[in-house]
Amino acid sequence: GVGVSVHGHFRVATEKTVFAMPETAIGKCLFPDVGGGYFLPRLSGKIGYYLALTGCRLKGRDVLKAGIATHFVESEKLPALEKDLIALKSPSKEKIADLLNSYHMK
């Protein structure tokens, strides 16, 4: 899922989010999936290399801090966020960004 979704313009994490590359954690192979092989080395601070080599998992706010998520929203607010996203008239990147920013927890 991450190999596809990480390339989206907006990526929302919650306190329940777990980011993992299980194929590296089990020692099956040194290479993460095709999408991971592209985005992991591009994360700041070489955190992507660390994740790929160790199979370490990130949870909650750490997914945002690592640059994998673009926004952090409390999971209990997701239904309201979904409703507001659906209600957007002629959605644009700017309108979606404004809406996500209104739910974003710093």
N, C-alpha and C positions, 0 to 999 in steps of 0.2 A: 503494500500500500504506500509506504513512504516514497519509494522510488518513483512513483507516479505523482503523488500529491505534493511533494516538496517543491515541485516546479510551478505550482499555482501562485498567483499574485498575492493571495491572502491565505494565511495558514494560522488557524486558531488552536491554541492549547488551553487546557483546563488543569485544575489540580489533580485530575484523574488521568491525564495524558501520560503514556509511557512510550518513549522512543527507544527502539532497539533494532539491532541488526543481528538477528539470531543466527544467521548463517556463519557469521564470524565467531560468535560466542561458542558454538559447538565444535569449532575446529574443523568443520567440514571443508572450508576453503578460506583462503586469505582474502578473497574478493567479496565485497558486498554485492547486492543485486545491481543490475545495470544502471538504475537511476542513482543509487548510492555511490557508485564508482565515479560519477560525475560531480555530485554536489558535496560529498564529504571533504575532499581536498580543498574545496573553496571556502569552507567555514573559517572564521577568523581564529587566530591563536592556535592553529594546528589541532583544535579539538576534534575535527573530523578524522584526522589520522589516528588519534587516540581511540576514538570510537570504533573505527574500522579494525584496528589491530587488537583491541581488547574485548570487543563485544559488550562493553559497558553499556548500561542503560541510563537514560536521562528521564527524569520525572518532572511533571508539573512545570513550575517556573523556569527550571533549568533548560527546558526545550526552547523557551523564549530567549533566555540569556545566551544560548549557543547560536542563535540566529536561525534556528530551524523553523520556529513559529514566528509569525509577525505580530500576533496579538495574544493576550492572555485574558480569558473570560471565565468567571466562576461558572462551574457546570450547572448550577441551579438557574442561571440566567440564559442558558442556551435556548430553551423553548421561546422565550421572549425575543431573543435575537433572531431566531429563525422566522418568527412571525413578522418582525419588523423588516427583515430582508425580503420576504415574500411580498410585503405591502409596498415596497419601493415602486414608485411610478417611474418608468423609463430609467432603470438602474444604470449607473455609470461607475467607473472606477472611483471617481471622486465621492459620489454619494455612498458607495459601499464603504470606502475608507472612513468617511465621516461617521457612519453608523457604527462600524467596528470600533473606532476610536472612542465613541461614547460609551461602549461597553467594556473597553479595555481597562484592566486593573494594573496599575503601575506597582 
